[in-house]
């Protein structure tokens, strides 16, 4: 598992963490290189090549990292040749793959490549310590897999929070939920391989790893296609949302901010990750129905007339109709239809009250209202986040679900907005 570059400026603590990571990784690499016999590299080269190729075709994760099957080679090298060989190979391969990718797509800078290479070495080193500290075979496999997984996902989460405003705990859990099935299925195969050919000849080892790696690459490719499709969906939906917002110059970025807050609230209530991903798509399109509302109404500088407001209220039903036409989001059309309902029954379009309003619509209502109130509009200036939270607390039980306001306030505190 490797990381990819981001754009948000890093804080002093993050920079210090990166510096210590690089120093630690380089130290482990140098010490490991001094413990390796030079004649071993002829046996390791095929594993290094496979690891290099695996790192060039990773799957991109929603959290900004990449996931490749190179970790299987790391575990195999630990088991067959020892931690020093695995650590040095990991550094050289990751650094080389990073430079090669940088030449091709001009993406990651040299310091970034060095950071990721050092992190990878630390993960391998820690996993190797666990592997050779436990004599029992099955327990060794389980604990080494868990160690590698937790260390890798920890680094991914730490990297991710350096470029987002999500909490560390939520980000780490999100990464874990995204890849744990693929990781543990494939890592178990690596231990099967180790125990099958640990005392075999070099020729058999090479032949076996080549045969073994073909289905692994196919599984990796399938996972890559699946995650790539999700990212394509997200880009498409984001583009549509931006096109809709172009009708209303004051709401630029509104859909993305609302989706981000809605997802954070869903995670606070421990929704399943696959449901959260679809909810994010739906939230991005919560104002899709505004495409059917005249521009002169949406951008009117003063208060709307009764007739104009009635036209605006049609957008939730229009948006629900649009989602009905998107197969994988059809089940979320009611989320959009009812996101302007009020908890006391005074909202629209159906005048639902309390638990009659779908829970996801109540999530979306809180996020949508917060962003709307903290954004300048033609007829009023924006409120501060603190003023908006006070208003939402006052409206808890009337406009908003009273059980959602405090959790939402907690999210805003985590994000540093209040």
C-alpha positions, 0 to 999 in steps of 0.5 A: 500500500502506497500513498499519493500526493496532495495539495493542502499545506502541512502543519509543523507537527505533520512536517516533523512527523514526516521528517522523523519518518524519513530519518527512521526509514533511512536508518532501518534501510542502512542498518538492514543493508549491512546485514545482508550477504551480497550473493542473496540478490540474485535470488531476490531480483524476480520478487523485486521486479514483481513488486515494482510492476505491482506498484505501477498498477495500483488502485486509487482509494477515496482517501487519496492513497493507493493500494497495490498487491506489492505487500504480498511480496513484502510478506513473502520476502520477510518469510523466505529471506528475512526482514533486512532483505525485505526492508531494503528491497521495499525501499529500493523498489518503492523509491524506484517506482516512485521516480519512474511514475514521476517521470511518466506523469510528473506527479510526486516530488522527490521528497514525497517519494522519499517519504513514502519509501521510508514509511513502507520500510518502517511497515516492513520492519515492524512486520518483520519484528512480529514475524520472527518474535512468535514461534507458532506458525498460524499465530505468526501469520495472523499477527504479522498480517494484522501488524502490516495492515494496521501500520499501512492504514495508519500511515495512509490515514495520517497522510490523508488528514494532512490534506483534508479536515476529517478526523483521524479516527474517522479517516483510519476507519474509512481506510480500513473498511475500504480495503480490509477484505482484499488485504486479508484474503491476499495476505493469507495466500502469501503465507500459504506460499511461504509455508509451501516452498520455504525449503524448495529450490530457487527454480521452484521458488521462481516458478511458483511465484510466477504462477502464484502471482498471475491470479493475484494480479487479476484480483488486484486488477478487478479491485482497481477497476471497481475503485476506479469506477467509483472514482469516475462516478464521483468525478461525473457527479461532481461535474454535474453538480458544478454545472448546476451550481453555475446557474447560481453564482452564490452557491459555488462549491455548495454541493461539495461542502454539503456532501462532505458534511453529510458524509461526516454526519453519516460516519458519526452514526456509523453507517456502512461505508458502501452506503456512505459512498452512495449517500455522498453521490446523492448529496452532491446532487441534492440541488439537481432539480434547480436546473429546472428553475429559472435563473431570474428566480434563483439569482433574484437579489430580493425576497421571492414572491409566493409564486416564485417560492412555490417554483423554487420548492419544486426543485426537490421533486425535480431532483428526486426524478433525476436520481430515479433515472440514475440506476445506482442512486434510485434508492436515494431519491427519497433522500433528495425529495424530503430534504426540505421537510421540517421536523415539526411538519412545516416543511415541503413537499409533503409536510412530513414530521419527526421520524416520518422524514427519512433519516438520510434526509434529516442528515442532508437537511442539517448539512444543507442549512448550515452551508446555506446560512454560512454563505452570502446570498443576494438578499442577506450576508452570511452568518458566522459558524458560531451564529449558525450553530446558535440558530440551529440549536434554537431550531432543534425540534422545529426545523431540525431533528433534535438528535442531530444538532449536537452530533453535527456541532461535534463534527464542526468542532473536529473540523475546527469551524467553531 
